Amino acid sequence: MMRLLRHYGSQALLVLVVVEAFSLFWSIYIGRSLYFMWIQGEDGSGTDELALSATAFMIIMSTIMVALGLYERNFWNGKGEMLLRVGVGFLVGLFAMTLFYYLVPSLALGRGEFGSAMGIAFLSILLLRFIFFKVSKHDRFKYRVLVLGVGEQAARIEALRQPGTPGFLVAGYIQVHEHETPRVPAARILQAIGNLSDLADGLRIDEIVVAMDDRRKGFPFDEILDCKINGIAISHFLDFFERQTGKVQLEALMPSSIVFAESFQGMGLRSAVKRVLDITASLLLLALTWPFMLAAVLAIWLESGGREPILYRQTRVGFKDRLFEVIKFRSMVVDAEKDGKARWAGKNDLRITRVGAVLRETRIDELPQLFNVLRGDMSFVGPRPERPQFVADLCRAIPCYSMRHMVKPGITGWAQICYCYGASEKDAREKLQYDLYYIKNYSFFFDVVILLQTVHTILWGRGAH
């Protein structure tokens, strides 16, 4: 994993991003040249005037592919889904480039030239991705890790292993002292004979992860220092887990790791930049989605016969535990909680109306929260705000839960694009780990990544109830 602007990303995926970006750029040149050679029998390379058009094509198509989740950590769920997403991406790209050429006609290509370039770009992306699937799944291309420890923390690393996918390879586990009860398969435990540095060198180790449950018993400081001097990366279990999963390991978290996180340095300037992003994104989204909002108003009004409210207001807990009223399109019956008891919304919840089911599935019910963002109660990106009753219960049951309120709540967030819809205490615990990762590693770049990936979350219906 590499850290780019405070956000961790897979080295393999970063290489894929760069290679595909170059492929998209040069497809404009190749497509134009081939078109002129095949159709008109002449060289149409004309490199100088194509540079801006090729750059625009590269940026627009790369942005669309990011938005469709083609560069997320677990995008390799199957070749079929990858083909579907690439196909949708180029279909959207066709409309986006048509609009771009209409707005900037000086950079427009002819219909035949552009069609040829799109075809070459599509085939090159498919070819590169199939090569990526083929090459990156082999163990010899994976990042090699040696784990010190065989207990609970080591078992969590073992659970992260995904055979046949890009990532890391655990060469083995070393039991440093006999007091640690093994929680990993016995066949995976190495017998450390001789010096740790020699063992790591023989196994071609890139990184040693210290995952001992209790480091007070026999910590091999000198040997680990020797490995570090010899160029082998040394990391703590918490840091390694965070890099690989995009979430914080709650059971082993120390509050100080959040308090001293780099994201809190220069918060004044970052808060101002974030506020500009919030206002800009909200106004832009309002301009794009007002027809859908108008349709939602009409649909709710017709379903209720004009007798029930269209908007729904509910008290939520926000920044620094302050209460505010969140605004949404009403998706449940009016007396959904007539007994006054707060309940999680579940899958196939009978309280959800027919129109409400569509609004929830498409996330249109969330759009009125843009006014919460403009008012300053919420941010565009951040942990989802919860109801006071749920917050009180979850703070008692889950350690560090109140840390979510160190930043403004958001319409979308890292937990929303990484995890399914939360409707239980277990889900709340899991989503908290993603929220804490966001708080710990916040940056403007991270917010932009989340905004782009929210698009594919909506299109593929993940997390919607």
N, C-alpha and C positions, 0 to 999 in steps of 0.2 A: 504493500500500500504506500502511496505517496500523498503528502499533504500539500494541497494547493489552496492558498488563501484561506487557511484554517479549516479546510474540509478535506477529509481523506477520500482518496479514490484509487481504484485498482490500477496498477501500472499497466496491465494488459489492456484494460479498457482505454486508458489514456493514449496508449500507442495506437489503438484502433481509431480513436477520435482523430488523431493527427493524420494517419494514413488515409482515412476516408475523406477528410477535409481536402487533402491534396488531390485525391481522386476526383472529387466534385469540381475542384478548380480546373483541372486539366481536361475534364470531359467537355467543357465549353470549346476549348481549342481543338481537341480531337474531333468533336462532333461537327464543328464548322468546316474543318479541313476535309473530312471524309465526304460531307455533303457536296462541297464544291467539286471534289475530284470525281465523285460518282455521277452527279447530276450534270455538272457543267464542264467537267474535264479540265479544270484548272485548279491552281493552288489558292486556297482561301484562308491561309493561316493568319495573316494580318495581326500579329501579336500585340502591338501597342494598344490598339483601340479596344481590344477584348479584355484587357486586364481588369478594368472596373466592373464590367459585366460578369466576368468569371468570379471575381471576389464577392460580388453581391449574391450570385447564385450559391457560392460556397457557404456564406453566412446564413442565408435564408434556409437552405436545405439542412444545414447542421443544426440550426435552431429548432426546426420542425422535428428532426430525428431525436433530439434531446427531449422535446416536449412529449414525444410518443414513447418515451422510456427505453429507447434502444441503446442507451449507455448506462442504465442503472445496474446496480450490483448483481441482481438476479434476473437479468433480461433473458438469459439462456434457458428459459423454461421449456424450450423445444423449437425445432426448426420451423414447424408449422406456424407457431405464433410469431416467430421472427419474420417469416415471409409475409404474413398478414400485416404486421406493423410497417415493414418497409414499403409494401404496396400502398397502404393508406398514406404513408409519409410522402410518397411521390405524387399521389393523387392530390393531396393538400398542397404540395409544392407546385404542382402545375397551376392551380388557381392563384397561389401566392405570387408566382413569377409573372403570371398574366397581369395581375394587378400592379405589380412593380413596374413592368414595362409600360403599362398605361400611364402611370404617374411619372415615370422617367423615360420618355420615349427615346432619348439620345443613347441609351444603353441597350435598347431592344435589339434582339436578333430576329432574323426572318423566321417564318413559320417552319420551313424545312430545316434550317440550321438548328433551331431550338429543339425541334422534335428529335433530330439525330443526337444532339447533346444529351437530352433527357434519357434516351434509350441507352446510350453508352454509360451514363452515370448510374442508371438503374442496374445494368448488368455488372458493372464494376463493383458496386456496393454488395450485390449478392455474392459475387465471386470472393471478395475480401472477407465477407462474413462466414462463408463456408470454409475458407482457409483458416480463419480464426477459430471456428469450432473444431476443426481437425487438429490444428497444431496445439492450441492452448490446453486441451484436455490431457495431454501427455505429461507424465510426472516429471520428465527431464526439463520441462519448461516452467515448472512451478517454483515458487519461492520456498527454500528449504529451511525448516525450523526445527530446533532441538529444544525440548521442554524440560526444565528442571522442576521436578515434582510429579507425584503420581496420585495426589488426593483429589479433593472436590474441584479445585480450580483447574487442574489438569484435565479432569473429566469434562469440564465445560469447553475446553479447547478441543478435545476429542469429538465432542458433539457438533463442532463447527465444520468438521471435515465433510466435503462434498465430492465424492469420487466422480471423475469424468467432467469436472467443470474447472474453469480458470480459478486460480487462487494460490493457496499455500499447501505445502506438503509437510506433515510432521514426520521427521525421520525417526523419532522415538522419544521415549520419556526416561528420565533418570531419577531413581529413588535416592535422594541425597542422604536421608537418614531413616532408620528403621521404625521410627515412631509414627511415620505418616502411613496411614492405611491406604493401600492401593485401590483406586477407583477407576483405573483404566485397564484394558485387556492385558493380561500377563504377557502375551506375545509381543506387545508393543513396548515393554519395558526393557531398556538396554542395560547390559552389565558394564558399568564404567570401570574399565581396566586402564590404569595409567593416568596420564594427564588429560584434563578436560579439553584443553586446546588441541591436543593431538587427535582426540576423538572427533571433535568438531571439524577439524581439517580433513580427516579421513572420510567423513560423511558429507563433505562439501556444504557445510552449514552456512546460511546467510544471516541467521538471527537466532539468538538464544533467548527464550522467554522464561523468566523466573516466575514459576507458578506454584511455589511451595505454600501450603496452608499455614505453616508456622515457620518463619524465617529465623526465629531465635534459636532453633536447634540445628546446629551444624551448617551454617550458611558458608559456602565455599568462596569467600570473598577474593582470595588471591588468585584462584583459578579463573574466576569470572573476569577479573581485572586483566589477566593475561590474555584472555580471548578478546577483550575489548581493544587492547593495545595492538593485537594482531589483525584488527580490522573487522571483527565480527560484531554486528549490532546486538546490543543488550537491551531488553525491554522488560517492563513489569507486566504481569498478567492483565491488569486493568487497562493499560494503554494498548496492548495487543488486541484484547477483546473489543475495545472501542473502535480501533482501526478496521477490524475485519467485519464488524456487524453494523456499524453506524448507530450504536446505542451504548449507554453506560450500563455496566454490570451493577445493578442496584444492591445486591447482597454484599458486595465487597467495597461499596462506595464510601469514601470519607468526605464529609461536607467541605473540608478544606480544599479538595481538588476542584470544587465548583467555585469557591470563593476566590481562589488564586488563578482561575482560568484567564487566558489572554483576552477573551472576549469582553472582559470588564474594563480593559485599559482603554482610555479615550472614549468613554461611553457618551460624553456630551456631544462630540462631533458625530459619532455613529448614530445616536438617537435622532439628530437633525437630518442626517442622510436617509435614515429609515423612514422618517416622517414624510420626507419629499417623495420617496418611493411609494409609500402608502397612498398619498393623495393622488399621485400620478396614475398609479395602477387602478385605483378606485374610479377615478373620472373616466379613464380609458375603458374600463370594463362596463361602466354605466352607459357609455356612448354605444358600445357594441351590443349590450344585452337588453336594452330597454324594450325592444319588441317582444322578447321572451317574457320579460316581467309584465308587460301589458297583457300578454296572452294568459299568464298565470292568474292575474287579477280577474280576467274575464271568466276563466275556467272555474275558479273557486266561487265566484259570484253566482254563476249558473248552477253549479252543483248544489249550493245551499239555498237556491231560490232567492238570493239577495237578502236573506234573513240573518246571516251569521257573519262575523268579522272576517276580513280577508287577511289582515296581518295578525301575528301572534307575538306577544311581548312576554318575556320571561326573565326573572332576575338571575343573573350569573355573577360569579366571582372573577374580578379582573386584577389589574396591576396593583400590587401591594395590598391584596385582599379587599380592595374597594368593590362595592356592589354597583352594578349597572344593569339596565334593561336591554337585552339583546332583541333585535327585530328580525322576524322571519315570516315567510308566507305560511299561513296556517295549513298544516298537512294532516292534522288529527281532528277528530270530532271535538266539539266545543267542551263537552264534559268528560274529557279523557282522564282527568284525575278528580272526579267529583267527590271522592272520599277525602281529598286533601293530602293524600300520601304520594310522595314523589316516586316515580318508577323509571327504570331504564327503558328505552325504546328497543324492542327486540325484533328479530327477523319475523316477517309475516305477522306483525303486530295488528290485532284486530281493530285497534283504535285509529289506525291510519286510513284516511279516506282514499277513494279511487284516484282522485286527482292528486292527493297528497303522495301516493305511492310513486306516481310519475315524477312529481316535483323532487322527491327525495332521491330517486334513482338518477336523475339528471343534475342534481345539486342546485336546481333553480330556486328551491326554497331558501337557500342560503343568501341569495343575492341582496335582499334588503339590508343585510349586515354591512354592506358597503357604506351605508349612512352612519353606522356605528363607527366605522373606520374614519370617515370624514369628520365625525364629531370628536374623535380622539379617544373613545372608550376602548377601541380595539386597534390592532395592527393588521395589515394584510396577511402577514406570516407570523405564526407564533403558536403556542399550545392552545388547544381548544378550550374555551371557558366552560366550567361546569356549574351546576346549580349549588347553592349554599348547603343544602341538605346532603348532597353527595360528597361535597368537599369536606364537610365535618366528619363524615364516616370514613372517608378515604385517608384523611390526615391521621386518624387514630389507627388505621389498619396498615398503612404503607409508609415506611420511613422516607423522609425527604420529600413527601408529596407537596408540601407548601412551597418548595423551591420553584414550582411551576409559575408562581405569581411574582417572580423576580423580574419578569418581562411582561409586556402587554399580551393578552390573548390574541389569537389570530383566526381568520376565516379558514385558512389552510395552514398546514404545518408539516414538519418532518415526520411526526407520528402518523399523520393522516395519509401520507403517500407510502409509508413503509409498513403499515399495519392495517388490518381490517377494522371495521366499525366496532367500537368498544361498547359493550352492554353489560359489563360485570366488573367486579372488583379485580378479577384476574386480568381482564383486558386493560383496566386502568393502570395496573402495575406494569404491564408490558409497555403500554404507550408512554408511561412516565419515563422509562429508560431512553426512549427516543427523544422525548421533550428535553431531558437533561443533557443529552448529547447536543441538541440544537443550542441550548442556553450556553453550554460550555464552549462551543465552537462557532458561535454566531459571527457572521460577516455579511457584508452587502452581497458578495458573490454567492454565499450560501442561500440567501433569500431569493436571488434570481434563479438559482438551480431549482429550488422548491417550487417557485411559481411556474417554471417551465414543466416540471414533472407533474404538477397538479393537473395539467391538461390530459395526460394519458391516464391518470387516476380516474378522471371523470369519464373519459371515452370508454375505458374498460370496466367501469362500474365498481371499482374496488372501494370497499368501505362504505358504500351507500346503503342505507336502510330506509 
